[in-house]
Every structure is written in C-alpha cells, then in structure tokens.
C-alpha cells in the first residue's frame, strides 16, 4: 500500500462518516488522492443505497398500509435494514481508520458504476 498522509486519512474519514455529502466533499477537496477517492465513492454509493432502500420501503409500506400485519412486517424490515446499515457504517469507519481498502459487495458495485477505480 502506498503512503497515506494524515490529511488523506482525515478526508477519507470525513467522506465515509457523512454518507453522500462527505463523498462529494472528499472528491472536491482531494481529487488526486486515490485513498480519498476510494472512500468518497463508497460514501456516495452507500448514501444512494440508503436512499433507494428507504424509498422502496416507503412505497412498500404505502401499498400494504391497509393490511396491518403486513405493514408491521415492513416496519420491522425497515428497522432491521437500518440496523444493517449502521453496522456497515461502523465497520467502514473501522476499516478506514485501519487504512484498509474495503470493498463491501453491493456498495462497491454501485461505487464502480459511479466511476470508482
């Protein structure tokens, strides 16, 4: 692994800790740093995955709203998905602090579609 400066570590952390917006800030502030780019694209992808998942859950809950037991299942699913997102976020912070180029499955695939290398 190449040498990563403290400045790049800080911008990588900012990029990951604030999904979506942190990625944009990281790409603007350190466009030539591969380390910051990696975490910025993951942040953008993570934010997009969260938004799309929330939209799907909202639409699904509106569809099943008249059927109370199904609505409760969708809400429980929403809480579980939120918990999974939180765990992924915490693991990402730990990996970023450890200077590991982490590639979580779905998020990394979306990041590659966005233009990550």
C-alpha positions as CSV (number, residue, x, y, z in Angstrom):
1,X,0.0,0.0,0.0
2,X,1.3,3.5,-0.8
3,X,2.0,6.1,1.8
4,X,-1.2,7.7,3.0
5,X,-0.8,11.1,4.7
6,X,-2.7,12.2,7.8
7,X,-4.6,14.7,5.7
8,X,-5.8,12.0,3.4
9,X,-6.8,9.9,6.4
10,X,-8.8,12.7,7.7
11,X,-10.6,13.4,4.4
12,X,-11.2,9.7,4.0
13,X,-12.8,9.6,7.4
14,X,-15.0,12.7,6.6
15,X,-16.0,11.1,3.3
16,X,-17.2,7.9,5.0
17,X,-18.7,9.3,8.2
18,X,-21.1,11.6,6.2
19,X,-22.6,9.3,3.5
20,X,-23.3,11.1,0.2
21,X,-22.3,14.6,1.2
22,X,-19.0,13.5,2.7
23,X,-18.2,11.8,-0.6
24,X,-18.9,14.9,-2.6
25,X,-16.7,17.0,-0.2
26,X,-13.9,14.4,-0.3
27,X,-13.9,14.4,-4.1
28,X,-13.9,18.2,-4.2
29,X,-11.2,18.7,-1.6
30,X,-8.8,15.9,-2.6
31,X,-9.5,14.9,-6.2
32,X,-6.0,13.4,-6.8
33,X,-5.8,11.2,-3.7
34,X,-6.7,7.6,-4.5
35,X,-7.3,6.9,-0.9
36,X,-9.8,9.7,-0.5
37,X,-11.4,8.8,-3.9
38,X,-11.9,5.3,-2.8
39,X,-13.8,6.3,0.4
40,X,-15.6,9.1,-1.3
41,X,-17.0,6.9,-4.0
42,X,-18.0,4.3,-1.3
43,X,-19.7,7.1,0.6
44,X,-21.6,8.2,-2.5
45,X,-22.7,4.7,-3.2
46,X,-23.6,4.0,0.4
47,X,-25.7,7.1,0.5
48,X,-27.5,6.2,-2.7
49,X,-28.2,2.6,-1.4
50,X,-29.7,4.1,1.7
51,X,-31.9,6.5,-0.2
52,X,-33.1,3.8,-2.7
53,X,-33.8,1.3,0.1
54,X,-35.7,3.9,2.1
55,X,-37.8,4.8,-1.0
56,X,-38.6,1.2,-1.7
57,X,-39.6,0.6,2.0
58,X,-41.8,3.7,2.0
59,X,-43.6,2.7,-1.2
60,X,-44.0,-0.9,0.1
61,X,-45.4,0.4,3.3
62,X,-47.9,2.6,1.5
63,X,-49.0,-0.4,-0.6
64,X,-49.6,-2.7,2.4
65,X,-50.9,0.1,4.7
66,X,-54.5,-1.3,4.7
67,X,-53.2,-4.7,5.8
68,X,-52.0,-4.2,9.3
69,X,-49.9,-7.4,9.8
70,X,-48.0,-6.8,6.5
71,X,-47.4,-3.2,7.5
72,X,-45.9,-4.3,10.8
73,X,-43.6,-6.7,8.9
74,X,-42.5,-3.9,6.5
75,X,-41.8,-1.7,9.5
76,X,-39.8,-4.4,11.2
77,X,-37.9,-5.0,8.0
78,X,-37.2,-1.3,7.9
79,X,-35.7,-1.4,11.4
80,X,-33.6,-4.4,10.5
81,X,-32.3,-2.8,7.4
82,X,-31.4,0.4,9.4
83,X,-29.5,-1.8,11.8
84,X,-27.6,-3.4,8.9
85,X,-26.8,0.0,7.5
86,X,-25.5,1.1,10.9
87,X,-23.3,-2.0,11.2
88,X,-21.9,-1.5,7.7
89,X,-21.2,2.2,8.6
90,X,-19.3,1.3,11.8
91,X,-17.3,-1.5,10.0
92,X,-16.5,1.1,7.3
93,X,-15.2,3.6,9.9
94,X,-13.0,0.9,11.5
95,X,-11.7,-0.2,8.1
96,X,-11.0,3.4,7.0
97,X,-9.1,4.0,10.3
98,X,-7.1,0.9,9.6
99,X,-6.3,2.1,6.1
100,X,-7.9,-0.9,4.5
101,X,-9.3,-0.5,1.0
102,X,-12.6,-2.1,1.9
103,X,-14.9,-3.4,-0.8
104,X,-18.4,-4.2,0.5
105,X,-20.3,-6.2,-2.1
106,X,-23.3,-4.1,-3.1
107,X,-21.9,-0.8,-2.2
108,X,-18.6,-1.3,-4.1
109,X,-20.6,-2.4,-7.2
110,X,-22.6,0.8,-7.1
111,X,-19.4,2.8,-6.5
112,X,-17.8,1.2,-9.6
113,X,-20.9,2.2,-11.6
114,X,-20.4,5.8,-10.3
115,X,-16.8,5.8,-11.6
116,X,-14.6,4.5,-8.9
117,X,-11.5,2.6,-10.0
